[in-house]
Amino acid sequence: MFSYRTPAYAILPRVSGPQTVRDQTFDVLRDRGLTTVFGNPGSTEVPFLSGFPEDLRFVLALHEASVVGLATGWALGRDEPAFALLHTTAGLGNAVGALATARVNRAPVVVLVGQQDRRHLPYEPFLTGRLRGLGGEYPVWADEPTRAQDVPGAISRAAHEAMTQRGPALVIVPMDDWSAPADDEREPAAPGRVVRSAGADPEAVAALADFLAASSSPSFVVGAGNDSEAGWAAAAALAERLNAPVFQESFGARAGFPQDHRLYAGVLPADRPRLREKLAPYDAVLVVGAPAFRQSPYTPGAFTEPRTRIAVVGDVPEEVHRSAGDLAVLASPAAVCRALAELVPVRDGPAPEPFTPPPPPDPRGAGESLLASHVLSALAERLPDDAVVVEEAPVDRPEIHERLLARRPLGFVSAAMGGLGFALAGSTGLRMALPERPVVAVVGDGSSLYGIQALWSAAHYRVGALFVILSNKGYVIMDRLAERAGAAGPWPGFDVDIAGLARAQGCDARQVADLGTLTATLDEVVPELATREEPLLLDVAIAPTKTFAP
């Protein structure tokens, strides 16, 4: 059984006597474990934040996208809801892209959005927000409580909605609601505990077993929804019984299988012709914890050859429902794979060809620019098995997949939505949530500028993440895509001092331009990543990557 209930904070202070809505909300935050508040305050949030209780923690970010990015990383690292505070229209508007990333990355985030005073909202005073639809369809749930007294219950429910539906849940609160008297006689608007079955229905398992039994050459595709200790173990056990290769979904937020396993077969191509070619040898594909299939760009034709049947197992309804397949099971991937591994017979035969990372690149001669390959190879040789790699370097992502293999759950994290600006904030939130694990963000220089303000939070709160910036002086992914279209784009290159921007925000930074300095720096820094208490940014000058095949 899966049970979501955060620890009861009975030892923390409660307000005695008549409570306000604000007092009652703080109790809800304590009871739900939402005791760290990520925010960038505005005037509509002052009544909530002034005189903030000492047992709650406020973490400041300098931009709302960084607020949600920090909360997203925290939620992914702890696998429980995080709490983000946004300022009316400007704050929520700035954060919409980050909310989309949280949704696609399956991150449970409770988002409190401030609103003007309820007493004159009909007149749309200064800072009034038309907030309910501003986030579009990316929130999994949104509420504007009818009365001030309904606010604590709405926040309590938002915690459950965010965790159950795996995404951001919004509550919009007018600023005068906080001082209103609480209603102590109303029943709670949300249960104190939500229990969701994590079992596998025998009929569903039997249907999948029949699907696999009819196959002479099965294979697997795994994705972010299987990224857990239980998910990895169950998928590995099932793959071993069937002696079948396991592919990683393309454009995935996380790894769904140990990528150093003998049956791991690499990341699926992201276009239909290459996908068909890759899956052509298999007459059955079991997709676990991912939709079938994420693609970019569009190319005509079917996903697979006609003889290949597809089954999908996942616990996110929208992913399952939009998948192209012959059979879909809405259930816990770990539970289903575990049950299947006990049911299907062992399949003999030659082992699939194992995935082999590329060899290290040739060393650089004097005056030759580093390539992304040199940086990634150097990291691969040094990072420990439990490192968390956060990726946001679009043109170099295929090679990141090839060299920086995920060896532990949460070993790879990316913004699956595709928008830029997540990595610096997300890796900071992840490191705050997982202080015992090394966290390394590999980020393009263009990508870093979409969320550079997050470095201030990393420095101020002494978050010991390592930020490796691949500085190629432009939007190289756009250059490569424009070349495919047969013409150059109108955008110029740029040369921004990323290390200088980091130092200006209090984050230690070093510029690296040659292989000797790179390896010496990593030899110094990597061994201390698990215990490091200060962030460090490496601004590594590289030549633009010339090829791109996602």
HUNORDA-V230391 format. One record per run of one state. SS is the DSSP state (hx for helix, st for strand, lp for the rest). FROM is the first residue (numbers start at 1). TO is the last residue. Records with the same first field share a line. If there is no record, write none. Layout:
# HUNORDA-V230391
SS: FROM-TO + FROM-TO
This chain:
# HUNORDA-V230391
lp: 1-1 + 5-19 + 32-35 + 40-42 + 50-56 + 61-63 + 79-81 + 87-87 + 105-108 + 116-117 + 124-140 + 144-147 + 166-167 + 180-180 + 182-193 + 197-201 + 214-217 + 223-223 + 227-228 + 243-245 + 249-253 + 255-263 + 268-271 + 280-283 + 289-308 + 315-316 + 322-326 + 331-332 + 344-369 + 371-371 + 383-387 + 393-393 + 404-411 + 415-422 + 434-438 + 449-453 + 461-465 + 472-475 + 486-497 + 505-507 + 513-514 + 529-535 + 543-550
st: 2-4 + 20-20 + 36-39 + 57-60 + 82-86 + 109-115 + 141-143 + 168-174 + 181-181 + 194-196 + 218-222 + 246-248 + 254-254 + 264-267 + 284-288 + 309-314 + 327-330 + 370-370 + 388-392 + 412-414 + 439-444 + 466-471 + 508-512 + 536-542
hx: 21-31 + 43-49 + 64-78 + 88-104 + 118-123 + 148-165 + 175-179 + 202-213 + 224-226 + 229-242 + 272-279 + 317-321 + 333-343 + 372-382 + 394-403 + 423-433 + 445-448 + 454-460 + 476-485 + 498-504 + 515-528
